[in-house]
Amino acid sequence: MMTVELDDETALLLNQLIQREHIDATQLVKQALADYLGSLQTTHTGKKELMSDIIATLPSLPTFTGDPLAIQKALRNEWD
């Protein structure tokens, strides 16, 4: 069991949410934590991606298909 000390403003907000949602404080905190963790997973897609994983996908991109020298010349000729 854990005890959390809240300032007056936060306690008032918590009480308002408890009354509005018709649930107790424990359920409200559990729901808030689940929502927070869910948002983290959607934000970060729930996995760690290494730079080597990103680099490995580069050859499959249309920008990088073909002769590397021709690509380089085409890029340089954009400025002419």
Secondary structure in CASP SS format (residue, H / E / C, confidence):
PFRMAT SS
TARGET T0000
AUTHOR 0000-0000-0000
METHOD secondary structure of the structure
MODEL  1
M C 1.00
M C 1.00
T C 1.00
V C 1.00
E C 1.00
L C 1.00
D C 1.00
D H 1.00
E H 1.00
T H 1.00
A H 1.00
L H 1.00
L H 1.00
L H 1.00
N H 1.00
Q H 1.00
L H 1.00
I H 1.00
Q H 1.00
R H 1.00
E H 1.00
H C 1.00
I C 1.00
D C 1.00
A H 1.00
T H 1.00
Q H 1.00
L H 1.00
V H 1.00
K H 1.00
Q H 1.00
A H 1.00
L H 1.00
A H 1.00
D H 1.00
Y H 1.00
L H 1.00
G H 1.00
S H 1.00
L H 1.00
Q H 1.00
T H 1.00
T H 1.00
H H 1.00
T C 1.00
G C 1.00
K C 1.00
K C 1.00
E C 1.00
L C 1.00
M H 1.00
S H 1.00
D H 1.00
I H 1.00
I H 1.00
A H 1.00
T H 1.00
L H 1.00
P H 1.00
S H 1.00
L C 1.00
P H 1.00
T H 1.00
F H 1.00
T C 1.00
G C 1.00
D C 1.00
P H 1.00
L H 1.00
A H 1.00
I H 1.00
Q H 1.00
K H 1.00
A H 1.00
L H 1.00
R H 1.00
N H 1.00
E C 1.00
W C 1.00
D C 1.00
END
